[in-house]
Amino acid sequence: MTQRRTILIAVAALCFAAAGTTLAVLWSGALSGTQAAGLGAGDYRLETTDGGTFTEGRLKGRPTAVFFGFTHCPDVCPTTMAEMVSWYEALGPAGDDLQSFFVTVDPERDTLDMLRQYVEWTGHVVGVSGSVEEAEKARAAFNVFAAKVPTEDGNYTMDHTASVFLMDRDGTFAGTIPYSEDPDIAVAELRELVAG
């Protein structure tokens, strides 16, 4: 990351904090070999809006995109959801085998019913929630940062990692799509993922 970009992100963080709004962590996706090798592995067990469970085993058998966010997110999460819909549209039939999950970083507020309403319009993304403990296990498995940030009205928002994690058919980490990635680059990465 260049010094200029680091400074810009730091300034943006201060502005978001001062405004009391969500700051998503714009993570480039660079992981050490050790982190990448075990990404997604763990004994977490969460519920999904399609009536199933979200576990390490659910990541195997199909290419997968996983995004961590929350339904009260004012900007990054709805933007990413819209981007995911556009990726599916660009992939066409090639994306039929791609499964996508929206995993809440705010399980205290995000019930399955709330998540179902949040994701159903996409036609593809499955919402994921459960106990605070299991959600923390899932975040740890994906090396995801999430933290509550108090707001002036006595409520809170969430800071969180904003990348979409890509897993291959074996459930092995295959890379990330950073927040606001160029659409052509994102779709190219997904085409490679689903072709694998």
Disulfide bonds with the S-S distance in Angstrom:
none
